[in-house]
Amino acid sequence: MWAGVIFLVFIGIASITQRAILLKALLATGQTMSNNPMDAGFAQHPLLTIAHITPGLLFILLAPLQFIERIRQRWPGLHRWMGRFLLWTA
């Protein structure tokens, strides 16, 4: 099961990284349009895109850690903090 979770985390990280790189390239050239309609929508609202993908990246990285028993037992404060943060980003 953990192999599947790790695989999905890598897919999420790759997707967010690709979106951030494309957004940076579009903004560096001053373009607000792209050949891909989805990219054009993201480029028209760069701050909203960053505000969406940054918490999304943190969620993808932190959510699997909530299910590690060792973290829950040894560092319950960290576990609670991450849980609250994940609820906020969800």
C-alpha positions as CSV (number, residue, x, y, z in Angstrom):
1,M,0.0,0.0,0.0
2,W,2.8,2.4,0.8
3,A,4.3,1.9,-2.6
4,G,1.0,3.1,-4.1
5,V,0.9,6.1,-1.8
6,I,4.5,7.1,-2.6
7,F,3.7,6.7,-6.3
8,L,0.7,9.0,-6.0
9,V,2.8,11.6,-4.1
10,F,5.4,11.6,-6.9
11,I,2.6,12.1,-9.4
12,G,1.3,15.0,-7.4
13,I,4.7,16.6,-7.0
14,A,5.4,16.2,-10.7
15,S,2.1,17.8,-11.6
16,I,2.6,20.8,-9.3
17,T,6.2,21.2,-10.4
18,Q,5.2,21.1,-14.1
19,R,2.5,23.7,-13.5
20,A,4.9,26.0,-11.6
21,I,7.6,25.8,-14.3
22,L,5.1,26.5,-17.1
23,L,3.5,29.4,-15.1
24,K,7.0,30.9,-14.5
25,A,7.8,30.5,-18.2
26,L,4.6,32.2,-19.3
27,L,5.1,35.0,-16.9
28,A,8.7,35.5,-17.8
29,T,7.7,36.0,-21.5
30,G,4.8,38.2,-20.5
31,Q,2.3,35.9,-22.1
32,T,-1.1,35.3,-20.6
33,M,-2.1,32.8,-23.3
34,S,-1.0,29.4,-24.2
35,N,-1.9,26.8,-26.8
36,N,-3.4,24.6,-24.1
37,P,-6.7,26.1,-22.8
38,M,-6.0,24.9,-19.3
39,D,-2.6,26.6,-19.2
40,A,-4.1,29.8,-20.5
41,G,-6.6,29.8,-17.6
42,F,-3.7,29.3,-15.1
43,A,-1.6,32.0,-16.7
44,Q,-4.5,34.6,-16.6
45,H,-4.6,34.2,-12.8
46,P,-1.0,33.6,-11.6
47,L,-1.5,34.6,-8.0
48,L,-4.5,32.4,-7.6
49,T,-2.6,29.6,-9.2
50,I,0.3,29.9,-6.8
51,A,-2.1,30.3,-3.9
52,H,-3.7,27.0,-5.0
53,I,-0.6,24.9,-5.8
54,T,1.5,25.8,-2.8
55,P,-0.9,24.5,-0.1
56,G,-1.6,21.6,-2.5
57,L,2.1,20.7,-2.5
58,L,2.3,20.9,1.3
59,F,-0.8,18.7,1.6
60,I,0.6,16.1,-0.8
61,L,3.9,16.0,1.2
62,L,2.4,16.0,4.7
63,A,-0.8,13.9,4.4
64,P,0.9,10.5,4.2
65,L,2.9,11.3,7.3
66,Q,-0.3,11.3,9.3
67,F,-0.6,7.6,8.9
68,I,2.8,6.7,10.2
69,E,2.3,5.2,13.7
70,R,5.8,6.1,14.9
71,I,5.1,9.8,14.3
72,R,1.8,9.6,16.1
73,Q,3.3,7.9,19.1
74,R,6.6,9.8,19.5
75,W,5.6,13.3,18.5
76,P,1.8,13.7,19.1
77,G,2.2,17.5,19.0
78,L,3.6,17.4,15.5
79,H,0.9,14.9,14.5
80,R,-1.8,17.3,15.7
81,W,-0.2,20.3,14.2
82,M,0.1,18.6,10.8
83,G,-3.5,17.4,11.1
84,R,-4.8,20.9,11.7
85,F,-2.7,22.2,8.9
86,L,-4.0,19.5,6.5
87,L,-7.6,20.4,7.5
88,W,-6.8,24.0,6.7
89,T,-5.3,23.2,3.3
90,A,-8.0,20.7,2.3
